[in-house]
Every structure is written in structure tokens, then in C-alpha cells.
Amino acid sequence: MESRRIVIPSETACMAIISETGMLENIIAHSLQVRRVSLLIADNLVNKGLDRELLGAAALLHDITKTRSLQTREDHAKTGELLIAEKGYPEVGRIIGQHVFLGSCLTSGSPTEAEVVNYADKRVLHDSVVSLAQRMGYIVERYGVTPRHREFLSLLWEKSAELEKHLFAMLPFAPGDIARLVEEGGIGNPGT
């Protein structure tokens, strides 16, 4: 049986897609920082089988339709997934589609690229690495406009806290170390 090769856009191709969609500068800055956090985590999860290129591209493109969603109110995770899949990168699109809310429950196994990007996004407020509580507090304040939204965001916060415990059980540093490590270039840094 022939295995299918995953097609991943290069950093140059990602930046071209970002440019053609007219992504706002602040969202680009956020995406670059989410990529740094994602790669820091991946680089320090020894022997966990993560595809670093796939992870980096998905982190960079995770908010690809966020700029237009500010006007349209569309679900930018889903429309981002569709856009990137239509461009020939369905695996990258699947990760983008899960960056707000993971499509599967955590297992005790190795983390997935979708889990890492999802978590990294929950740690970057604008372009700064902050605690999970700070980021989720901001999300609840900004998007918790109805009781139903607040209920969903409360569940999201709970799931994000579970994900944090899951990831950091396998990492050589604590969640509070991420900002410093990103600034310093990471622990097991093979080229972020």
C-alpha cells in the first residue's frame, strides 16, 4: 500500500497566503508568536513524533481568516480550515480547524500537532506570552457576550487547563517558563 505524502506550505508560501488574505499586522504578530510557542513545545517533547514543519505552518496560518471574520462574524477556525484545504494543504487545515476547540478528547498518548497549536494559541495574547488564566480571562471578557457564550468559554477554559497538564507532564519546564524560554530561544532549540 502506498502512503500519501503530507503537503506542507513552506514559510515563504505561508507568508504569501497571509499577504493575499490581507491579514492585519497585529494578527500576523500574534501568529508568529503562536508559532514560536508551538515550536518551543515541540522541540522539547522528545520522541513524541510531532511533524515540526506541519506544526509550524499550522501555527503560522491558524488565524488566516480571522481578519475577515471581524466583519463577517464567521467561525474563523472552520473557514480557515476550508481555505487552507482548498489551497492543497488539508492536513494543515485540519489543525487550523481545531485551534479554538479540539475535535477530540485528550488521551494519555503522545500530543498531536493540533493539541500543541491549540494550547500555544491559548498562551499568546496579542503578541505576548501570558498565563493560561490571563489569556482565557481575556477571551471570556471579549467574547462572553451571552450566558451561552460564557458557558462554552468556561468549558473551553477547563479543557485548556487539562491540555496544559497533559503537555507539561512531558516537558522539562513549567508553563510559567514559556515566555522566558521563547525570549531566550528555548531549551532543546533545533532552529526555531
SULVEN-V126852 format. One record per residue. N is the residue number from 0. SS is DSSP state (H for helix, E for strand, C for the rest). PHI is phi in radians with two decimals (none if undefined). Layout:
N/SS/PHI + N/SS/PHI
This chain:
0/C/none + 1/C/-1.49 + 2/C/-1.53 + 3/C/-1.56 + 4/C/-1.40 + 5/C/-1.33 + 6/C/-1.70 + 7/C/-2.17 + 8/C/-1.24 + 9/C/-1.17 + 10/H/-1.05 + 11/H/-1.09 + 12/H/-1.14 + 13/H/-1.06 + 14/H/-1.16 + 15/H/-1.17 + 16/H/-1.12 + 17/H/-1.02 + 18/H/-1.13 + 19/H/-1.20 + 20/H/-1.53 + 21/C/1.23 + 22/C/-1.01 + 23/C/-1.10 + 24/H/-0.99 + 25/H/-1.17 + 26/H/-1.31 + 27/H/-1.09 + 28/H/-1.04 + 29/H/-1.07 + 30/H/-1.11 + 31/H/-1.09 + 32/H/-1.24 + 33/H/-1.06 + 34/H/-1.09 + 35/H/-1.04 + 36/H/-1.13 + 37/H/-1.02 + 38/H/-1.22 + 39/H/-1.02 + 40/H/-1.09 + 41/H/-1.06 + 42/H/-1.17 + 43/H/-1.88 + 44/C/-1.60 + 45/C/-1.12 + 46/C/0.99 + 47/C/-1.78 + 48/C/1.27 + 49/C/-1.38 + 50/C/-1.55 + 51/H/-1.07 + 52/H/-1.15 + 53/H/-1.07 + 54/H/-1.07 + 55/H/-1.10 + 56/H/-1.17 + 57/H/-1.13 + 58/H/-1.14 + 59/H/-1.15 + 60/H/-1.75 + 61/C/-1.04 + 62/C/-1.87 + 63/C/-1.05 + 64/C/-1.89 + 65/H/-1.11 + 66/H/-1.01 + 67/H/-1.24 + 68/H/-1.17 + 69/H/-1.10 + 70/H/-1.64 + 71/H/-1.48 + 72/C/1.13 + 73/C/-1.20 + 74/C/-1.34 + 75/H/-1.17 + 76/H/-1.20 + 77/H/-1.27 + 78/H/-1.23 + 79/H/-1.14 + 80/H/-1.03 + 81/H/-1.11 + 82/H/-1.04 + 83/H/-1.24 + 84/H/-1.11 + 85/H/-1.11 + 86/C/-1.44 + 87/C/1.73 + 88/C/-2.20 + 89/H/-1.09 + 90/H/-1.17 + 91/H/-1.11 + 92/H/-1.02 + 93/H/-1.07 + 94/H/-1.19 + 95/H/-1.01 + 96/C/-1.11 + 97/C/-1.93 + 98/C/-1.30 + 99/C/-1.58 + 100/C/-2.40 + 101/C/-1.18 + 102/C/-1.39 + 103/C/-2.36 + 104/C/-1.37 + 105/C/-1.15 + 106/C/-2.05 + 107/C/-1.45 + 108/C/-1.40 + 109/C/-1.16 + 110/C/-1.14 + 111/C/-1.80 + 112/H/-1.04 + 113/H/-1.09 + 114/H/-1.13 + 115/H/-1.16 + 116/H/-1.13 + 117/H/-1.00 + 118/H/-1.17 + 119/H/-1.02 + 120/H/-1.09 + 121/C/-1.36 + 122/C/-1.94 + 123/E/-2.02 + 124/E/-1.79 + 125/C/1.02 + 126/C/-2.11 + 127/E/-1.95 + 128/E/-1.39 + 129/C/-2.26 + 130/C/-1.21 + 131/H/-1.04 + 132/H/-1.11 + 133/H/-1.10 + 134/H/-1.15 + 135/H/-1.20 + 136/H/-1.05 + 137/H/-1.09 + 138/H/-1.09 + 139/H/-1.10 + 140/H/-1.10 + 141/H/-1.34 + 142/H/-1.95 + 143/C/-1.47 + 144/C/-1.38 + 145/C/-2.23 + 146/H/-1.00 + 147/H/-1.14 + 148/H/-1.08 + 149/H/-1.10 + 150/H/-1.11 + 151/H/-1.06 + 152/H/-1.18 + 153/H/-1.13 + 154/H/-1.12 + 155/H/-1.05 + 156/H/-1.07 + 157/H/-1.07 + 158/H/-1.14 + 159/H/-1.17 + 160/H/-1.15 + 161/H/-1.10 + 162/H/-1.08 + 163/H/-1.02 + 164/H/-1.05 + 165/H/-1.05 + 166/H/-1.16 + 167/H/-1.36 + 168/C/-1.22 + 169/C/-2.00 + 170/C/-1.96 + 171/C/-1.50 + 172/C/-2.56 + 173/C/-1.66 + 174/H/-0.93 + 175/H/-1.21 + 176/H/-1.55 + 177/H/-1.02 + 178/H/-1.00 + 179/H/-1.12 + 180/H/-1.17 + 181/H/-1.09 + 182/H/-1.08 + 183/H/-1.42 + 184/C/1.81 + 185/C/1.55 + 186/C/-1.53 + 187/C/-1.66 + 188/C/-1.10 + 189/C/-1.51 + 190/C/2.16 + 191/C/-1.21
